[in-house]
Amino acid sequence: MPRLLVVHHTPSPAVHSMLDKVLEGAATPQVTGVELVSRAALTASPVDVLEADGYLLGSPANLGYLSGALKHFFDTIYYPCLNETARRPFGLFLHGNDDCAGALAAAAKITTGLSWRQISEPVVVTGAPSTEDLDRCWELGAVAAATLER
Ligand SMILES: Cc1cc2nc3c(=O)[nH]c(=O)nc-3n(C[C@H](O)[C@H](O)[C@H](O)COP(=O)(O)O)c2cc1C
């Protein structure tokens, strides 16, 4: 069964509310036969990545970049997964207080290096997530799951 791996750093309610919606969308009953696995970024391993077929990545913006936790995840998995995971689909959700540009650029650079294939526009939210923002998170999860459905 294809597996969707969600790797996230959720240190606060705002990012966590986005994660909850992403997971809810990914588990939509409209998509069947896709296994959903969620891992905190500081616990996710290269084996988790190798054993999955697609990825959803979530992080706050921290100091103009991705969170250290998601950067640590990429540092850990980059070379062990570089050859085997090329062209696999991924989606991204980010949250910041006012500016996610650096985090967005960093994620683009790293995932381009991995040759991962972006499935839809990243969901980037600044400030308190609105209902519409959370709907976009749900949609991101559902699209990711549908991408892996066989
Ligand atoms: C150390 C630190 C650095 C941060 N740097 C940024 C930043 O560069 N850009 C930004 O938009 N938000 C920044 N933030 C805000 C976080 O992105 C925000 O706290 C996080 O997304 C969770 O949102 P919440 O605190 O409203 O729940 C920073 C927060 C911390 C703790």
PDBQT file of the ligand as one rigid body, heavy atoms in Angstrom, charges set to zero:
ROOT
HETATM    1  C1  LIG A 201      13.066  31.917  17.465  1.00  0.00    +0.000 C 
HETATM    2  C2  LIG A 201      11.914  32.301  16.577  1.00  0.00    +0.000 A 
HETATM    3  C3  LIG A 201      12.165  32.837  15.330  1.00  0.00    +0.000 A 
HETATM    4  C4  LIG A 201      11.125  33.221  14.500  1.00  0.00    +0.000 A 
HETATM    5  N1  LIG A 201      11.392  33.734  13.275  1.00  0.00    +0.000 NA
HETATM    6  C5  LIG A 201      10.364  34.079  12.460  1.00  0.00    +0.000 A 
HETATM    7  C6  LIG A 201      10.636  34.559  11.151  1.00  0.00    +0.000 A 
HETATM    8  O1  LIG A 201      11.769  34.684  10.707  1.00  0.00    +0.000 OA
HETATM    9  N2  LIG A 201       9.563  34.885  10.378  1.00  0.00    +0.000 N 
HETATM   10  C7  LIG A 201       8.283  34.770  10.820  1.00  0.00    +0.000 A 
HETATM   11  O2  LIG A 201       7.360  35.093  10.076  1.00  0.00    +0.000 OA
HETATM   12  N3  LIG A 201       7.987  34.277  12.056  1.00  0.00    +0.000 NA
HETATM   13  C8  LIG A 201       9.010  33.931  12.879  1.00  0.00    +0.000 A 
HETATM   14  N4  LIG A 201       8.747  33.413  14.113  1.00  0.00    +0.000 N 
HETATM   15  C9  LIG A 201       7.368  33.149  14.487  1.00  0.00    +0.000 C 
HETATM   16  C10 LIG A 201       7.032  31.685  14.271  1.00  0.00    +0.000 C 
HETATM   17  O3  LIG A 201       7.066  31.365  12.905  1.00  0.00    +0.000 OA
HETATM   18  C11 LIG A 201       5.667  31.410  14.897  1.00  0.00    +0.000 C 
HETATM   19  O4  LIG A 201       5.827  31.532  16.285  1.00  0.00    +0.000 OA
HETATM   20  C12 LIG A 201       5.190  30.031  14.556  1.00  0.00    +0.000 C 
HETATM   21  O5  LIG A 201       4.863  29.932  13.191  1.00  0.00    +0.000 OA
HETATM   22  C13 LIG A 201       3.972  29.651  15.376  1.00  0.00    +0.000 C 
HETATM   23  O6  LIG A 201       3.018  30.654  15.352  1.00  0.00    +0.000 OA
HETATM   24  P1  LIG A 201       2.315  31.129  16.714  1.00  0.00    +0.000 P 
HETATM   25  O7  LIG A 201       3.418  31.499  17.638  1.00  0.00    +0.000 OA
HETATM   26  O8  LIG A 201       1.444  32.287  16.304  1.00  0.00    +0.000 OA
HETATM   27  O9  LIG A 201       1.497  29.973  17.197  1.00  0.00    +0.000 OA
HETATM   28  C14 LIG A 201       9.785  33.047  14.951  1.00  0.00    +0.000 A 
HETATM   29  C15 LIG A 201       9.540  32.465  16.204  1.00  0.00    +0.000 A 
HETATM   30  C16 LIG A 201      10.583  32.099  17.010  1.00  0.00    +0.000 A 
HETATM   31  C17 LIG A 201      10.303  31.472  18.346  1.00  0.00    +0.000 C 
ENDROOT
TORSDOF 0
